[in-house]
Amino acid sequence: MSDMKKKVAVLGATGSIGKSTLDIIRHNSDDFEPVLFTANTNREALLCLGREFPGVPLAFSGGADGLDGIAYYGKEGLLRAVAECGADIAVNGIAGSAGLEPSLAAIEAGYTVALANKETVVMAGPLVFKRAEEKKVNILPVDSEHSAIFHLINAYGRENIDRIFLTASGGPFRTYSKEKLAQVSVQEALAHPTWKMGPKISLDSATMANKGLEVIEACRFFNMAPEEITVLVHPQSIVHSMIRLRNNAVYAQFSRPDMRLPIQEALYWPETKPSPFGALDFSQLSLEFAKPDGERFPMLPLAYEAAVRGGLYPLVYNAANEIAAETFLKEGIHFLDIPRIVRYVMERDWQGSCFNLETILETDREARQIALSLVIKKI
């Protein structure tokens, strides 16, 4: 890196990605300078960051104006904060569809985007990548799987790749029968065996919706057809993804399950710096791989269906899942109702283009309303 510190906006600073990003910033203060922290629900944690890093603007999108040192409020305030912060790179760790417009705001401002918010690509990949190309902005994947693929592609060349293997932990229920899945509780669904994550992504891992979203993200990020992407259940979460070249050689990225490693890779990109994260003792490793069961975990085949159909279907898959997941977390539906709701919403005709933000947001609202109507009817 140059002698100038890289200015970093941390979007979703109080969530799991934000906390990991801040850990890297604290330990590399000679290289990075935070210029914005945002949060949606945890106001107190945001204010604590303001006290730790005096002078860094704070944006709280989940509430009204106050007199507590927070400079920006509400959704419009959040987008204005992103536009005005003067970052070199914005780490987007916002959960769910709420991360789309901040991603676009960062692109419009000309920042590199370190993207942990997969919904940005799932909902609006064609629009996002078109605007990034026009603005000459780099989008760097921060999901551990997509970070692995990104670096493997850079090493071996997209033209040489025959297949991508996305690994999945399988979540806490990978050995459960369908009958047992019908009875699982919210607490069980949030108890991820290898990763420490927020409630939404933990639940998505349990249903395999998270891997479904990652399949769609990989299709759009790396210009791969759905049939060129294979998901493998790998409960140890050590192999983060693999590529197979046209000569059948397979290359993989191995590290301990620690999100700080792919975040650091994005923050320092295109350089690679020494890291204390993710080191492995291969003498202690025993790795296993298995084919996912689409019958017990239908959110994965539904994602493939959305990817094959393209257009607005990935957006609809995400919108319906967000409503179903939110309702399950409030104990309003059963675990197996989640894919039922998503399947029902996807049965509508969602042909159309996702190159226009107005169309994207309107379709998202419509899909959510249909999903909510099912929740109200108790499906």
C-alpha beads as a LAMMPS data file, in Angstrom:
LAMMPS data file: protein, C-alpha beads

379 atoms
378 bonds

1 atom types
1 bond types

-500.0 500.0 xlo xhi
-500.0 500.0 ylo yhi
-500.0 500.0 zlo zhi

Masses

1 110.0

Atoms # bond

1 1 1 0.000 0.000 0.000
2 1 1 1.018 3.636 -0.354
3 1 1 1.908 5.774 2.649
4 1 1 -1.651 7.161 2.609
5 1 1 -4.162 5.402 4.816
6 1 1 -7.052 3.780 2.984
7 1 1 -10.343 5.385 4.034
8 1 1 -12.945 2.777 5.004
9 1 1 -16.720 3.113 5.360
10 1 1 -18.158 0.284 7.468
11 1 1 -21.815 -0.293 6.562
12 1 1 -23.493 -2.461 9.172
13 1 1 -20.736 -1.721 11.672
14 1 1 -22.464 -3.360 14.645
15 1 1 -23.167 -6.687 12.905
16 1 1 -20.875 -9.685 12.554
17 1 1 -19.164 -8.468 9.348
18 1 1 -18.818 -4.971 10.760
19 1 1 -17.251 -6.237 13.983
20 1 1 -14.758 -8.335 12.030
21 1 1 -13.905 -5.341 9.827
22 1 1 -13.336 -3.170 12.881
23 1 1 -11.038 -5.803 14.344
24 1 1 -8.870 -5.543 11.221
25 1 1 -8.927 -1.733 11.293
26 1 1 -7.887 -1.662 14.960
27 1 1 -4.953 -4.009 14.320
28 1 1 -3.868 -2.185 11.155
29 1 1 -4.389 1.433 12.158
30 1 1 -1.357 2.538 10.128
31 1 1 -3.076 1.321 6.954
32 1 1 -6.764 2.107 7.458
33 1 1 -8.817 5.098 8.589
34 1 1 -12.553 4.682 9.251
35 1 1 -14.665 7.466 7.750
36 1 1 -18.213 6.198 8.403
37 1 1 -20.019 3.729 10.673
38 1 1 -23.641 2.763 10.066
39 1 1 -26.172 0.649 11.956
40 1 1 -29.869 -0.140 11.684
41 1 1 -30.960 -1.421 15.105
42 1 1 -28.110 -1.291 17.634
43 1 1 -27.954 2.389 18.446
44 1 1 -25.944 1.954 21.650
45 1 1 -23.239 -0.095 19.950
46 1 1 -23.035 2.574 17.234
47 1 1 -22.613 5.295 19.863
48 1 1 -19.857 3.240 21.503
49 1 1 -18.011 3.216 18.197
50 1 1 -18.445 6.976 18.023
51 1 1 -16.739 7.302 21.404
52 1 1 -13.943 4.912 20.393
53 1 1 -13.361 6.680 17.071
54 1 1 -14.167 10.357 17.736
55 1 1 -14.825 12.373 14.630
56 1 1 -16.058 9.461 12.514
57 1 1 -19.609 10.212 11.298
58 1 1 -22.373 7.867 12.456
59 1 1 -25.491 6.930 10.486
60 1 1 -28.451 5.208 12.139
61 1 1 -31.034 4.097 9.596
62 1 1 -33.466 2.573 12.086
63 1 1 -34.772 5.613 13.926
64 1 1 -35.733 9.271 14.035
65 1 1 -33.499 12.274 14.704
66 1 1 -31.950 12.650 18.125
67 1 1 -29.429 14.752 19.978
68 1 1 -26.911 12.013 20.675
69 1 1 -24.047 12.678 18.272
70 1 1 -25.445 10.667 15.354
71 1 1 -25.085 12.733 12.193
72 1 1 -27.413 10.867 9.826
73 1 1 -30.804 9.255 10.408
74 1 1 -33.179 7.112 8.409
75 1 1 -32.742 5.506 5.015
76 1 1 -32.187 8.806 3.207
77 1 1 -29.669 9.825 5.837
78 1 1 -27.817 6.543 5.372
79 1 1 -27.568 7.011 1.615
80 1 1 -26.448 10.616 2.054
81 1 1 -23.818 9.515 4.576
82 1 1 -22.422 6.970 2.114
83 1 1 -22.294 9.587 -0.640
84 1 1 -20.588 12.197 1.550
85 1 1 -18.060 10.174 3.567
86 1 1 -15.252 10.233 0.994
87 1 1 -14.243 6.593 1.406
88 1 1 -11.776 4.686 -0.726
89 1 1 -13.558 1.421 0.061
90 1 1 -16.968 0.641 1.550
91 1 1 -17.409 -2.670 3.363
92 1 1 -21.097 -3.545 3.036
93 1 1 -22.041 -5.893 5.868
94 1 1 -25.692 -4.808 5.996
95 1 1 -28.037 -7.785 6.273
96 1 1 -30.616 -8.537 3.603
97 1 1 -32.213 -6.424 0.897
98 1 1 -31.553 -3.243 2.891
99 1 1 -27.977 -3.440 1.621
100 1 1 -28.828 -2.898 -2.062
101 1 1 -29.255 0.869 -2.188
102 1 1 -26.186 1.577 0.015
103 1 1 -24.149 -0.569 -2.409
104 1 1 -25.425 1.505 -5.317
105 1 1 -24.721 4.731 -3.392
106 1 1 -21.123 3.618 -2.818
107 1 1 -20.726 2.767 -6.505
108 1 1 -22.159 6.130 -7.553
109 1 1 -19.666 7.825 -5.216
110 1 1 -16.810 5.955 -6.905
111 1 1 -15.739 3.770 -3.970
112 1 1 -14.430 0.237 -4.197
113 1 1 -17.121 -2.008 -2.677
114 1 1 -16.136 -4.936 -0.444
115 1 1 -19.413 -6.812 -0.655
116 1 1 -20.634 -9.128 2.083
117 1 1 -24.243 -8.240 1.245
118 1 1 -25.021 -10.981 -1.300
119 1 1 -28.549 -9.603 -1.799
120 1 1 -27.042 -6.704 -3.761
121 1 1 -26.027 -9.141 -6.505
122 1 1 -29.009 -11.487 -6.141
123 1 1 -31.552 -8.683 -6.429
124 1 1 -29.870 -6.423 -8.935
125 1 1 -26.695 -7.991 -10.303
126 1 1 -27.081 -6.720 -13.905
127 1 1 -27.795 -3.153 -12.736
128 1 1 -25.034 -3.185 -10.109
129 1 1 -22.310 -4.506 -12.401
130 1 1 -23.353 -2.174 -15.232
131 1 1 -23.097 0.875 -12.974
132 1 1 -19.793 -0.355 -11.508
133 1 1 -18.360 -0.721 -15.009
134 1 1 -19.587 2.748 -15.997
135 1 1 -18.123 4.284 -12.826
136 1 1 -14.918 2.185 -13.107
137 1 1 -15.551 0.790 -9.614
138 1 1 -14.255 -2.569 -8.356
139 1 1 -16.670 -4.871 -6.505
140 1 1 -14.819 -7.384 -4.332
141 1 1 -16.689 -10.367 -2.850
142 1 1 -16.360 -10.847 0.903
143 1 1 -18.415 -14.032 1.355
144 1 1 -15.743 -16.599 2.181
145 1 1 -16.834 -18.807 -0.739
146 1 1 -16.927 -16.047 -3.322
147 1 1 -13.714 -14.504 -2.041
148 1 1 -12.071 -17.900 -2.552
149 1 1 -13.451 -18.200 -6.094
150 1 1 -12.446 -14.612 -6.920
151 1 1 -8.817 -15.244 -6.000
152 1 1 -8.739 -18.663 -7.675
153 1 1 -10.113 -17.170 -10.896
154 1 1 -7.541 -14.385 -10.745
155 1 1 -4.835 -17.032 -10.368
156 1 1 -5.954 -19.448 -13.100
157 1 1 -8.064 -17.396 -15.515
158 1 1 -11.824 -17.499 -16.065
159 1 1 -11.350 -18.958 -19.547
160 1 1 -9.704 -22.068 -18.063
161 1 1 -12.443 -22.896 -15.551
162 1 1 -14.871 -25.731 -16.193
163 1 1 -16.740 -25.840 -12.852
164 1 1 -17.109 -24.055 -9.508
165 1 1 -17.644 -26.042 -6.319
166 1 1 -19.383 -24.034 -3.589
167 1 1 -18.991 -25.608 -0.176
168 1 1 -21.765 -25.527 2.435
169 1 1 -21.515 -26.418 6.111
170 1 1 -24.952 -28.044 5.958
171 1 1 -26.021 -26.034 9.004
172 1 1 -27.208 -27.549 12.273
173 1 1 -29.785 -29.866 10.670
174 1 1 -27.814 -31.636 7.936
175 1 1 -28.537 -35.072 9.486
176 1 1 -32.178 -34.381 10.421
177 1 1 -35.057 -36.286 8.852
178 1 1 -37.883 -34.316 7.252
179 1 1 -40.110 -35.273 10.192
180 1 1 -37.586 -33.899 12.655
181 1 1 -37.116 -30.734 10.590
182 1 1 -40.834 -30.015 10.978
183 1 1 -40.326 -29.669 14.741
184 1 1 -37.167 -27.548 15.010
185 1 1 -37.201 -24.405 17.136
186 1 1 -35.857 -20.936 16.469
187 1 1 -33.099 -21.494 19.032
188 1 1 -31.991 -24.691 17.299
189 1 1 -31.970 -22.977 13.905
190 1 1 -29.680 -20.215 15.212
191 1 1 -27.096 -22.620 16.669
192 1 1 -24.703 -22.800 13.705
193 1 1 -22.014 -25.456 14.225
194 1 1 -19.001 -23.631 12.703
195 1 1 -19.717 -19.939 12.013
196 1 1 -20.708 -17.090 14.329
197 1 1 -23.249 -15.048 12.389
198 1 1 -26.356 -12.909 12.817
199 1 1 -29.808 -14.519 13.164
200 1 1 -30.949 -14.098 9.528
201 1 1 -27.862 -15.635 7.925
202 1 1 -27.754 -18.368 10.593
203 1 1 -31.341 -19.319 9.745
204 1 1 -30.586 -19.137 6.016
205 1 1 -27.709 -21.543 6.591
206 1 1 -30.056 -23.920 8.423
207 1 1 -32.555 -23.905 5.502
208 1 1 -29.728 -23.810 2.899
209 1 1 -31.281 -20.608 1.511
210 1 1 -27.929 -18.954 2.163
211 1 1 -26.219 -21.417 -0.169
212 1 1 -29.004 -20.892 -2.662
213 1 1 -28.371 -17.153 -2.617
214 1 1 -24.664 -17.851 -3.039
215 1 1 -25.330 -20.002 -6.113
216 1 1 -27.214 -17.088 -7.692
217 1 1 -24.476 -14.681 -6.590
218 1 1 -21.779 -16.886 -8.133
219 1 1 -23.686 -17.099 -11.425
220 1 1 -23.852 -13.325 -11.645
221 1 1 -20.472 -12.467 -10.126
222 1 1 -18.432 -14.885 -12.241
223 1 1 -20.635 -15.192 -15.341
224 1 1 -21.281 -18.901 -14.750
225 1 1 -24.318 -20.910 -15.815
226 1 1 -26.206 -22.598 -12.942
227 1 1 -25.259 -26.037 -14.284
228 1 1 -21.577 -25.061 -13.971
229 1 1 -21.906 -24.647 -10.199
230 1 1 -21.981 -27.617 -7.828
231 1 1 -22.766 -27.355 -4.116
232 1 1 -20.986 -29.757 -1.761
233 1 1 -21.849 -30.168 1.906
234 1 1 -18.600 -29.818 3.841
235 1 1 -19.377 -29.638 7.576
236 1 1 -15.842 -28.695 8.684
237 1 1 -16.001 -25.351 6.789
238 1 1 -12.281 -25.546 6.007
239 1 1 -12.450 -25.683 2.205
240 1 1 -14.211 -22.459 1.261
241 1 1 -14.642 -23.230 -2.422
242 1 1 -12.937 -24.970 -5.334
243 1 1 -12.545 -24.592 -9.067
244 1 1 -12.044 -27.328 -11.633
245 1 1 -10.047 -26.428 -14.718
246 1 1 -10.733 -27.808 -18.167
247 1 1 -7.869 -30.278 -17.673
248 1 1 -9.784 -31.657 -14.610
249 1 1 -7.271 -30.299 -12.096
250 1 1 -9.061 -28.983 -8.975
251 1 1 -7.776 -26.059 -6.905
252 1 1 -9.171 -25.036 -3.525
253 1 1 -8.828 -22.379 -0.838
254 1 1 -8.351 -23.760 2.697
255 1 1 -8.525 -21.780 5.948
256 1 1 -10.239 -21.848 9.313
257 1 1 -13.796 -20.433 9.326
258 1 1 -12.917 -16.816 10.164
259 1 1 -14.511 -13.976 8.184
260 1 1 -11.640 -11.659 9.035
261 1 1 -9.486 -13.351 6.414
262 1 1 -11.668 -12.590 3.332
263 1 1 -12.403 -9.104 4.710
264 1 1 -8.685 -8.393 5.064
265 1 1 -8.115 -9.751 1.548
266 1 1 -10.662 -7.240 0.220
267 1 1 -9.343 -4.314 2.262
268 1 1 -5.772 -4.805 1.044
269 1 1 -6.629 -5.899 -2.514
270 1 1 -4.827 -6.087 -4.921
271 1 1 -2.041 -6.674 -2.391
272 1 1 -1.818 -9.619 0.000
273 1 1 -0.621 -8.952 3.542
274 1 1 0.407 -11.280 6.392
275 1 1 -2.558 -12.286 8.536
276 1 1 -3.023 -13.980 11.921
277 1 1 -6.389 -15.340 10.771
278 1 1 -7.274 -18.731 9.368
279 1 1 -4.012 -20.653 9.919
280 1 1 -4.440 -24.447 9.724
281 1 1 -2.751 -27.448 11.293
282 1 1 -3.128 -30.015 8.528
283 1 1 -2.092 -32.851 10.835
284 1 1 -5.372 -32.300 12.703
285 1 1 -7.664 -32.144 9.673
286 1 1 -10.222 -34.675 8.547
287 1 1 -12.395 -33.401 5.711
288 1 1 -15.613 -34.790 4.269
289 1 1 -17.857 -33.838 1.371
290 1 1 -21.374 -34.925 0.451
291 1 1 -24.120 -34.132 -2.015
292 1 1 -26.838 -31.874 -0.548
293 1 1 -30.327 -33.323 -0.130
294 1 1 -32.689 -31.130 -2.132
295 1 1 -35.751 -32.958 -0.847
296 1 1 -35.047 -32.170 2.803
297 1 1 -33.661 -28.718 1.967
298 1 1 -35.744 -27.464 -0.990
299 1 1 -34.472 -23.890 -0.697
300 1 1 -31.386 -24.972 -2.643
301 1 1 -33.162 -26.406 -5.723
302 1 1 -35.534 -23.421 -5.636
303 1 1 -32.498 -21.142 -5.913
304 1 1 -31.207 -23.096 -8.892
305 1 1 -34.648 -22.711 -10.470
306 1 1 -34.497 -18.950 -9.895
307 1 1 -30.989 -18.809 -11.376
308 1 1 -32.072 -20.745 -14.477
309 1 1 -35.112 -18.527 -15.018
310 1 1 -33.032 -15.393 -14.429
311 1 1 -34.425 -11.885 -14.666
312 1 1 -36.507 -11.039 -11.616
313 1 1 -36.817 -14.578 -10.239
314 1 1 -33.677 -14.369 -8.038
315 1 1 -35.050 -11.126 -6.559
316 1 1 -38.400 -12.808 -5.850
317 1 1 -36.682 -15.822 -4.264
318 1 1 -34.843 -13.481 -1.904
319 1 1 -37.882 -11.332 -1.082
320 1 1 -40.101 -14.294 -0.241
321 1 1 -37.358 -15.884 1.817
322 1 1 -36.791 -12.699 3.823
323 1 1 -40.478 -12.517 4.756
324 1 1 -40.659 -16.230 5.600
325 1 1 -37.424 -16.131 7.598
326 1 1 -38.495 -13.056 9.557
327 1 1 -41.817 -14.709 10.391
328 1 1 -40.147 -17.945 11.509
329 1 1 -37.753 -16.002 13.760
330 1 1 -40.841 -14.486 15.416
331 1 1 -42.251 -18.024 15.776
332 1 1 -45.100 -17.220 13.396
333 1 1 -44.578 -20.227 11.087
334 1 1 -42.829 -23.602 11.145
335 1 1 -39.383 -24.287 9.696
336 1 1 -40.715 -26.209 6.683
337 1 1 -43.184 -23.418 5.904
338 1 1 -40.256 -21.282 4.709
339 1 1 -39.697 -23.167 1.407
340 1 1 -43.465 -23.595 0.954
341 1 1 -43.911 -19.818 0.977
342 1 1 -40.971 -19.236 -1.363
343 1 1 -42.183 -21.905 -3.813
344 1 1 -45.695 -20.435 -3.869
345 1 1 -44.461 -16.895 -4.564
346 1 1 -42.104 -18.103 -7.299
347 1 1 -44.977 -19.840 -9.105
348 1 1 -46.208 -16.449 -10.315
349 1 1 -44.969 -14.994 -13.610
350 1 1 -41.935 -12.832 -12.811
351 1 1 -40.551 -12.278 -16.272
352 1 1 -38.814 -8.954 -16.600
353 1 1 -35.515 -7.121 -16.428
354 1 1 -33.546 -6.082 -13.334
355 1 1 -31.611 -3.255 -15.004
356 1 1 -33.891 -0.604 -13.493
357 1 1 -33.953 0.208 -9.762
358 1 1 -37.611 1.271 -9.784
359 1 1 -38.648 -2.086 -11.287
360 1 1 -36.459 -3.962 -8.813
361 1 1 -37.915 -2.211 -5.770
362 1 1 -41.517 -2.515 -7.023
363 1 1 -41.111 -6.237 -7.739
364 1 1 -39.516 -6.713 -4.333
365 1 1 -42.519 -5.040 -2.660
366 1 1 -44.989 -7.116 -4.670
367 1 1 -43.269 -10.419 -3.869
368 1 1 -43.169 -9.522 -0.173
369 1 1 -46.876 -8.688 -0.154
370 1 1 -47.719 -12.074 -1.657
371 1 1 -45.509 -13.818 0.909
372 1 1 -47.122 -11.837 3.726
373 1 1 -50.589 -12.777 2.510
374 1 1 -49.613 -16.434 2.921
375 1 1 -48.321 -15.785 6.425
376 1 1 -51.606 -14.083 7.357
377 1 1 -53.561 -17.055 5.976
378 1 1 -51.262 -19.341 8.034
379 1 1 -50.644 -21.150 4.709

Bonds

1 1 1 2
2 1 2 3
3 1 3 4
4 1 4 5
5 1 5 6
6 1 6 7
7 1 7 8
8 1 8 9
9 1 9 10
10 1 10 11
11 1 11 12
12 1 12 13
13 1 13 14
14 1 14 15
15 1 15 16
16 1 16 17
17 1 17 18
18 1 18 19
19 1 19 20
20 1 20 21
21 1 21 22
22 1 22 23
23 1 23 24
24 1 24 25
25 1 25 26
26 1 26 27
27 1 27 28
28 1 28 29
29 1 29 30
30 1 30 31
31 1 31 32
32 1 32 33
33 1 33 34
34 1 34 35
35 1 35 36
36 1 36 37
37 1 37 38
38 1 38 39
39 1 39 40
40 1 40 41
41 1 41 42
42 1 42 43
43 1 43 44
44 1 44 45
45 1 45 46
46 1 46 47
47 1 47 48
48 1 48 49
49 1 49 50
50 1 50 51
51 1 51 52
52 1 52 53
53 1 53 54
54 1 54 55
55 1 55 56
56 1 56 57
57 1 57 58
58 1 58 59
59 1 59 60
60 1 60 61
61 1 61 62
62 1 62 63
63 1 63 64
64 1 64 65
65 1 65 66
66 1 66 67
67 1 67 68
68 1 68 69
69 1 69 70
70 1 70 71
71 1 71 72
72 1 72 73
73 1 73 74
74 1 74 75
75 1 75 76
76 1 76 77
77 1 77 78
78 1 78 79
79 1 79 80
80 1 80 81
81 1 81 82
82 1 82 83
83 1 83 84
84 1 84 85
85 1 85 86
86 1 86 87
87 1 87 88
88 1 88 89
89 1 89 90
90 1 90 91
91 1 91 92
92 1 92 93
93 1 93 94
94 1 94 95
95 1 95 96
96 1 96 97
97 1 97 98
98 1 98 99
99 1 99 100
100 1 100 101
101 1 101 102
102 1 102 103
103 1 103 104
104 1 104 105
105 1 105 106
106 1 106 107
107 1 107 108
108 1 108 109
109 1 109 110
110 1 110 111
111 1 111 112
112 1 112 113
113 1 113 114
114 1 114 115
115 1 115 116
116 1 116 117
117 1 117 118
118 1 118 119
119 1 119 120
120 1 120 121
121 1 121 122
122 1 122 123
123 1 123 124
124 1 124 125
125 1 125 126
126 1 126 127
127 1 127 128
128 1 128 129
129 1 129 130
130 1 130 131
131 1 131 132
132 1 132 133
133 1 133 134
134 1 134 135
135 1 135 136
136 1 136 137
137 1 137 138
138 1 138 139
139 1 139 140
140 1 140 141
141 1 141 142
142 1 142 143
143 1 143 144
144 1 144 145
145 1 145 146
146 1 146 147
147 1 147 148
148 1 148 149
149 1 149 150
150 1 150 151
151 1 151 152
152 1 152 153
153 1 153 154
154 1 154 155
155 1 155 156
156 1 156 157
157 1 157 158
158 1 158 159
159 1 159 160
160 1 160 161
161 1 161 162
162 1 162 163
163 1 163 164
164 1 164 165
165 1 165 166
166 1 166 167
167 1 167 168
168 1 168 169
169 1 169 170
170 1 170 171
171 1 171 172
172 1 172 173
173 1 173 174
174 1 174 175
175 1 175 176
176 1 176 177
177 1 177 178
178 1 178 179
179 1 179 180
180 1 180 181
181 1 181 182
182 1 182 183
183 1 183 184
184 1 184 185
185 1 185 186
186 1 186 187
187 1 187 188
188 1 188 189
189 1 189 190
190 1 190 191
191 1 191 192
192 1 192 193
193 1 193 194
194 1 194 195
195 1 195 196
196 1 196 197
197 1 197 198
198 1 198 199
199 1 199 200
200 1 200 201
201 1 201 202
202 1 202 203
203 1 203 204
204 1 204 205
205 1 205 206
206 1 206 207
207 1 207 208
208 1 208 209
209 1 209 210
210 1 210 211
211 1 211 212
212 1 212 213
213 1 213 214
214 1 214 215
215 1 215 216
216 1 216 217
217 1 217 218
218 1 218 219
219 1 219 220
220 1 220 221
221 1 221 222
222 1 222 223
223 1 223 224
224 1 224 225
225 1 225 226
226 1 226 227
227 1 227 228
228 1 228 229
229 1 229 230
230 1 230 231
231 1 231 232
232 1 232 233
233 1 233 234
234 1 234 235
235 1 235 236
236 1 236 237
237 1 237 238
238 1 238 239
239 1 239 240
240 1 240 241
241 1 241 242
242 1 242 243
243 1 243 244
244 1 244 245
245 1 245 246
246 1 246 247
247 1 247 248
248 1 248 249
249 1 249 250
250 1 250 251
251 1 251 252
252 1 252 253
253 1 253 254
254 1 254 255
255 1 255 256
256 1 256 257
257 1 257 258
258 1 258 259
259 1 259 260
260 1 260 261
261 1 261 262
262 1 262 263
263 1 263 264
264 1 264 265
265 1 265 266
266 1 266 267
267 1 267 268
268 1 268 269
269 1 269 270
270 1 270 271
271 1 271 272
272 1 272 273
273 1 273 274
274 1 274 275
275 1 275 276
276 1 276 277
277 1 277 278
278 1 278 279
279 1 279 280
280 1 280 281
281 1 281 282
282 1 282 283
283 1 283 284
284 1 284 285
285 1 285 286
286 1 286 287
287 1 287 288
288 1 288 289
289 1 289 290
290 1 290 291
291 1 291 292
292 1 292 293
293 1 293 294
294 1 294 295
295 1 295 296
296 1 296 297
297 1 297 298
298 1 298 299
299 1 299 300
300 1 300 301
301 1 301 302
302 1 302 303
303 1 303 304
304 1 304 305
305 1 305 306
306 1 306 307
307 1 307 308
308 1 308 309
309 1 309 310
310 1 310 311
311 1 311 312
312 1 312 313
313 1 313 314
314 1 314 315
315 1 315 316
316 1 316 317
317 1 317 318
318 1 318 319
319 1 319 320
320 1 320 321
321 1 321 322
322 1 322 323
323 1 323 324
324 1 324 325
325 1 325 326
326 1 326 327
327 1 327 328
328 1 328 329
329 1 329 330
330 1 330 331
331 1 331 332
332 1 332 333
333 1 333 334
334 1 334 335
335 1 335 336
336 1 336 337
337 1 337 338
338 1 338 339
339 1 339 340
340 1 340 341
341 1 341 342
342 1 342 343
343 1 343 344
344 1 344 345
345 1 345 346
346 1 346 347
347 1 347 348
348 1 348 349
349 1 349 350
350 1 350 351
351 1 351 352
352 1 352 353
353 1 353 354
354 1 354 355
355 1 355 356
356 1 356 357
357 1 357 358
358 1 358 359
359 1 359 360
360 1 360 361
361 1 361 362
362 1 362 363
363 1 363 364
364 1 364 365
365 1 365 366
366 1 366 367
367 1 367 368
368 1 368 369
369 1 369 370
370 1 370 371
371 1 371 372
372 1 372 373
373 1 373 374
374 1 374 375
375 1 375 376
376 1 376 377
377 1 377 378
378 1 378 379
